[in-house]
Amino acid sequence: MNMSLHRRLALRLGLGALVVSLLAGAATLYIEAERVDDTILSLATQEAAAFAERSPGSQSVEKEATVEALLKDLLSGHQTSHLGHFLMAEVYDPARHEVAQVSQGLPDVVEHQVDTNAHRFPKHNQPWYRKIISDEQVYLQVLIPLATADGQPAGTFEGVYHVSAEEVEAISSRVTGTVILVVLVVILTTLALYPIIITLNREQDKLSKELLKANLDTLAVLGSAIAKRDSDTHAHNFRVTLYALGLAERTGQKPADICELIKGSWLHDVGKIAISDSILLKPGKLDEAEFTIMKTHVQHGLDIVGQYDWLKGAAEVVGGHHEKWDGSGYPHGISGEAIPLNARIFALADVFDALTSRRPYKDALSPETALEIMAKGRGSHFDPTLFDLFTANVMADYQQFGGREDDRARVLLMKRGHPYFFEA
């Protein structure tokens, strides 16, 4: 388990905790605000009902002195609570004409907002309210329908309720407490989930590696089967892949590209499965018709690897390892750097191993003789820059596994090649 995974997991869980905390805080603030609004509205409704009960009758609502006295009594503090108190109260008759208004310390800014906004007189006997915030103070403007004892409309009560500083502070404390509680719960949940997620990830990583190893082993077996059919040995595939791997590392190839090179090297001749033995194993030189058939193994190979997303990167080697620097190769006759780099790398490894290995139709050449022959193709068959880099280092590789038909090359390739896949 690398540190990168731990960092990513910790970051994501931390961000999740932050988002949950912010959402919980916002939700708590909204709920608390609604609760206070409902409480104040309920209080105002009760006061409006008490006001209606103290009125002598529906006609008395029109008696300004009586109504004004009742409103002054309402604002005097006799009906206040720890939530706050009314700073302005007004009564309208059923025709929505003002009967009386009393104001007590209502800030000019709030009074201006009340005056400049059209009243939304209650419909269907339902109260209406809106919140006004000014200078960090909270006010609630309410309009509540009034009714007589027998249920007849008696007018409308309007008031501006100032929420006390103590209640605002209490709301803030409740929100802060709730957010802290949520954060603690999220942190504890995260700490509890972290080892579970890590354990599940380890199990998934183990299964993924087992699946990857199975895929790599399958490729190796398939490539070896094709090589063994061609040369009575499977060691060629491992040797040529090691030569190509060494050259790719010296060119500074990216790990992802090296993975594709390894897959392509294993499967470079997979299309030969479609070539008959009479041509594939012919001891002498192929005639023109036979060579034309032999060249089709490239397209057969591309058809095979092209069916699977995981093998599509191998197509560079499968389809390009017979192309030549001067454009005289096949199947497309492309030249120079138009030939994929992995194909140019592999072409050097393939020819060198073919020359230094025994085949049913030839004996193995010494590495010195093989390089002398290959030098004639520098700049025509092979990329000259890669050829120089290859010849400068290939003898060290040859000393380790060159020409050997035992398990040496396979063991070395598993040791050097597999990490590119498992550490990607």
N, C-alpha and C positions, 0 to 999 in steps of 0.2 A: 504494500500500500504506500504510494508515494505521497510526499508532503503536499504536492499540488492538489491532490484530491481532497485532503483535509482542509486546505485553505478554501477551496471552492465550496465545499459543503458548509464550512463555518460561515462563509460570507453569505451564502444563500439562506441559511437558517437565520442568520442575524438580520438580513434584510426582511425576511418573512416576519420575524418578531417585531421589527420596527413598523412594518405596514399594518400588522394586526393591532399593535398598540395605538397607532394613529387612528385607525378606523374605530377601535373601541372607545378611544377618547372622544372622537367626534360624535359617535352614537350616544355616549353617555351624556355629553353636553346637550345634544338635541333632546334626549329623553328628559333630562333634568329641567331644561328650559320649558318643554311642553308641560311637564308636571307643575312647574310654578305657574305657567300661564293658566292651566286648568284650575289650579287652586285659587288664583286671584280672580279668575272669571266666576268661579263658584261663589267666592266671597262677595263679589260685586253683585251677582245675581241675587244672593240672599239679602244684601243690603237694599237692592232695588225692590225686592218683594216686601221687605220690612217698611220701606218708604211708602209703597203703595198701600200697605195696611194702615199706616198712620194717617194717610190722606182721608179726609171726611167723605169723599165721594168723587165720582168722575168729574163733576162740575167744579169741585174745589181745586182741581188741578189748574184751573184757569185763574185761581186767586193767587196772584203773584206773591203777595206777602207771606201767605201760608206756606207756599212751596219753597220760597227762598229761606224761610226760617228752618224748614225741615232740612234743606240742603246744608245750611250752615251748621246745623246740629250734626249732620253726617260728617262734615269736614273737621268738626271740632276735636275729633279724636276719640269720641265715645265708642266708635265702632272700628277702631284700628286694630291691627294685630302685628305680630312679630314680622310678618311678611312685608308690611309697609302700610301706606294709607293713601286716601284720595287727596289730590291737590286741586282738582277741579271737578265740579258736578253741574249738570245741566239737565233740564227737563223740557221735553217737547210734548205738545198736545197730540191727539190722534191725527190731526191734520198736518203734523210735523212743523208747527209753529213754535218758536221758543217761548216758554212760559217764564222760566227763571234760570239764572246762572250764578254760581258762586265759585270764585277762584281763590286759592290760598297758597301763595308762594310758587306758582307754576313758572318755570323758567321761560324766558321770552322765546328761546329757540324751539322749545317743545310746543309752546302756545302757537307759534307761527306754523309749525308743521300740522298741528290740529286744525288751524283755521284754513290753511291752503289746500288741504285734502278734502275732497268731497265725502260727506258722510255716507256710509253704507247702512241705511236704515234696515234693521232686521226684517227678514222675510220669513213667513210661516212661523212667527214667534220664536225664532232662533237668534241667540245673542251673536254679536259680531265683535271682533277685537283685532287690534294690530299692535305690534311692538315698536317702541321708539327708543333708540339708544342715543344718548347725548352726554358728552363729557364723562364717559364710563359709568353713567347712571342709566338704569333701566326703567322705562315707563310702559304702561299698558293702557291704551285707549280702548274703552269698551262702550258699546251701545246695546242696551238691553230693553226688550219690550216690557211695558207695564200693563198690568191688568187689574180690574176691580175685583172685589170679593166674589162677584157672580161670574167672573171670567171674561168680562167685556174689556176691549182695548181701552186703556187709560192714557196711552202716550208712550214716550220713549225716554229712558234714562241714559245719559251719557256721562262718562267719568274718565278722568285720567289718574291712574293709580301709579304711585311711585313705589317701586320695589326697594325695600330697605337695603342699606349697605351691608347689614349683617346677613341678610338672606343671599345677596350676591356673593358674599364671601363664603357662605355655607355651600352655595352651589359650586363655587370654585374648589372648595375643599373636597366635596363629594366627587367631583370630576377627577381631581388630582389623586384622591385615594383610589378611585376605581381604575384609573390608568396605571397607577403603581401596582395594584393588585393584578391587573391583566398582564403587565410586563413580567411580573414575578411568575405568574402562571405559565406564560409563554416561555420564559427562560427555563423553568423547571421542566416543561414539556419538551423543550429543545434538548436539554441535557439528557432527558430520558430517551428521546428518539435517536440521539446521535450515535450511541453504540449499536442500536438496532440497525440503523441505516448502514453503518460501517460494516457490520456483520453481513448484512444482505448484499452489500456491494462486494465484499470479499468472495462470497459464494458465487455471485454473478461473474466476477472477474475470473474465478477458478473455472467455471463452466465455459466462459468465453475462450480462455486459454486452451482448455481441452478441445474445444471445437476447432480453434485455429490450428492446433497441433494436428488434429485429425485431417484438416484440409491440406496442411503442408505435407503430411505423410502420404496422403492420397496423390498429391501432385508428384511427389518423389517416386512413388510406386509406378504411376502412369508413365512418367518420363523415363524411368529405368526400364520399364517393359518395352518401350519403343526403342531405346538405345540397345537393349539386349537383342532385340530382333535384328537390328542393323549390324551389330558387331560382336555378338556372342557375349557381351559383357555390359553391365549397367554402370560400370565405373566412369565411363565417358561423361555421362551427364553430371556427375558430381565434380569431376575434374574441371570440365569446361565452365561450370558455374563458379567454381573457386577462382579460376583465372579471371573471369569477368568481374567477380566481386572485388578482387584485389585491384584491378585497374580502375574500377568505379570509385573505390575509396581514395585512390591516389588523385583522381580528377576532382574530388570534393563533391561528389554526387550527394544529393539530399537523401536521408534515410527512406523517405517514401518512394523515391525513384529507384533506390537500390532494391527495395522489396519487389517492385515490378520487374526489375532486371532478373532477380532470382527466379521469380515465377516464369518469366519468359525463357530463361536459360533452361529450366527443367523441361519446358514444353516446346522448345524450339523446333523439334522435328516431329511433333505429335501428328502432323498431317501425313507422315509416312505410313500411318496405319492403313491408309487408303491405297498405297502403292503395292503392286503385286511383288512376290518374292523373286520372280524371274528378272525383274528390273532392279529391285532394291539390292539383291544379293549377287547380281551378275559380277563375276570376277574381272572381266575385261572392261574396256571403255564402252560406254553407252553410245548407240548410234543416235542420229538426230531425232528420230521418232521416239525412241526410248527416253532421251533426255527431256523432250517436250513433256512426256508423261511425268517424269520425275519432278519437273519444276512445279507441277500442279500440287505437290505436297504443301506448298506455302499457302495456297488458297484453302486447301482442306484444313490446315491448321488454324487459319483465321476463322473459318466457319465454326470450328469446335470451340475456340476460346471466346468467340464473339457471343456465344449463347449465355454466358454467365458474367454478371457485373463484376464479380471479384477477380475475373481473369482478363477483363478487357484491357488492363494496363500491360498485360503480357503480349498484346498484339504488336507492340513496337518491335520486339525481338522476333516473334514468330513470323511477322510479315516483312521484316526488313533486314534479316541477317544475311541474305544473299544479294542485297544491293551493293554496288561498288561506288567508291568515291568519284570515279570519272563518269558514272552513269551507265556503265555497260552491264550492270547486274540485272537481276530480275526479282520480283515480277513486274515492277513498274518503271524500272530504268531511271530512278531518281538519283541525284548526285549531291556531293558536298554535304553541307549542313542541313539540307532538306531531308537527309536520312536521319532518323531519330538517333540521339546520342547513345541510347542503350543498344540499338542495333549495331552501331559502329563499334562500340566496345565489345559486344559479343562476337562480331565477325572475326576480330583478332584472336580472341580466346578459342573460338571454334576451329579455325584453320590451324592454329598452333597445336592444339590437342590432337586434331586429326592427323597431322604430320608426324607427331611424336608418339602415336599409338599404333598398335598392330590392328589390322583389319583382316577379314577373310581373304581379301584380294591384295594385301600389301604388308610389308614389314614396317616396324617403327623406325623413324629417323631420329638421329641425335638432335637435341635442342639447338645446337649450333648450326647444323645443316638446315633445320626447319626455319630458323631466323634468316639464314642466307637466302633461302627460297622466297620467304615472305618479303624480304627487302626489295625484291624486284617489283612487288606490288605497292610499294610505298608511294602514295600520291595518285595511284591509279585504282588499285583495289581497296587500299586502306587509307583512312584519315591519317595524314602524315604526322600531325601533332600527337595523336593517340598512339601511333606506331612507335614513335620515339620513346614515349613514356612507358609503353608496354615492354619494349626490348630492354630498357634500362633496369627493369625490375623483375622480369618474368623468370630469370634463372633461379632466384631465391624461392619462388613458388614451385618451380619444377623440382628442386631438391627435396621439397616436402612431400609432394604427391604425384609428380609428373610421371606418366606412363605406368603407374601402379594399377594393378587389377584387383588389389585387395580392398579392405574396408576403410583404408586410411582416409581417402578423400571424403567419403560419406561422413565419417566421424568429425573431420575438420569442418566440413560445411555445416553440420548441425551446430557446432560450437560457435562458428563465426557468423553464420547466416540467420539462425533463428532469433537472436536478440533484436534484429532489425524489425521483426514482426511483433514480438512480445513487448517491446519497449516503445512502440509507435504510439 
